[in-house]
């Protein structure tokens, strides 16, 4: 990040901005890092970099909480999940939280769950125009 020290934050890419925000938290010795949709708008490599940094923070006993609609990222990268819809619907492992019943409650039935040999695919109408419309849970 030293290469970017003299640049304005607006001149940085989304991934670079996320790294700067995480670096600030580290410099302040934060015990808790809250991030809203930190993977949105990032390319795959930048997403992987941010997830690696978040894992490192967690290993350093920093509490990391993020919001995301990317259920694949949740299943693959986080050991505890909180499912919300105006209140806490469930908290625990992804396996116990991301169930068809709870997902239907969270998305108020505006989704379709399709069972396959690989698992359940979640199809949400609001994701049609995004790169990820189908999510395996």
C-alpha positions, 0 to 999 in steps of 0.5 A, a space after each residue: 500500500 506504500 505505493 498509494 500513500 500520496 494518492 487521494 482515496 477516490 483515485 484508488 480502485 475498490 479493492 485498493 480502497 478496501 485495503 486502505 480501510 483495513 490498514 487503518 483499522 490495523 494501525 488503530 489496533 482495532 478489536 472489531 472491524 465492521 464492513 458493509 458489502 466489502 466484496 461488492 464491485 471487486 474483481 475475483 482477485 481483489 475479492 480473494 485478497 480481501 477475504 485473505 486479509 479478513 482471515 488474517 485479522 480473524 486469526 489475530 483475534 480481531 472480530 470481523 463482521 461484514 454484511 453481504 448478499 453473496 451466500 457463496 462467500 458466506 458458505 466458503 469463508 465464514 465460520 459463523 453467520 447471522 441471518 437478518 431481516 429486520 431482526 435476527 432470524 438465526 445465528 450459527 454455522 452456515 449449515 444451520 443458518 442457510 436453510 431453505 426455511 430460514 432463507 425464505 423467511 429472510 427473503 420473504 418468499 421472493 426466491 426460488 430454491 432448487 435442490 440438485 445433487 450438489 446442494 440447493 441452488 438459491 435463485 433470487 429475482 433481484 440478482 438477475 442483472 448481477 454476475 451471480 444469480 445462482 447460489 449453492 447452499 
